Every structure is written in structure tokens, then in C-alpha cells.
Amino acid sequence: MTTHKLNEEQFRSWQDFTLENGKELYETKSSFMNEFVDKNKFLVHFDEQTVSTKVLNFFENLLDSRRRSEYNKQH
């Protein structure tokens, strides 16, 4: 099981992604659990073996952009 911690903006991007790719997610039987923790903290849980490369790439790009943003804030 993989879990990604997202802020509100990232979670909204995830919601948009799932709406735009709903048919593919349904056809591939991808399953996710979204968990609201607090106002700016959301968790998304899924099994990496059951999701498409497109989903994995989405999270990789989303989290990589967050790392770059945090780095820029520090420097």
C-alpha cells in the first residue's frame, strides 16, 4: 500500500485528474482511498500494483513539483 500526503491544492489536482481519467480508472479497476486529515492535509492510499503508469506519473510529477517549490522557498 502506498500513501501520499497532499496539501489542499495538490488534492484538488488529484480530484481533477480522477475526473478527467475516470473511464480509464474504472476500466483498469484502479482503487484509491482519499482521507481528509485536516484543512490542508489529505492522504491518498492505493496499491501501486493495481494502478496505471499514468497514475504513478501523476503522483511523481505532483510530488516532484512540491519538492522543487519547497527547495525554492528555502533558497
Buried (B, 14 or more C-beta within 10 A) or exposed (E): EEEBBBEEEBBEBBEEBBEEBEEEBEEBEBEBEBEEEEEEEBBBEBEEEEBBEEBEEBBEEBBEEBEEEEEEEEE
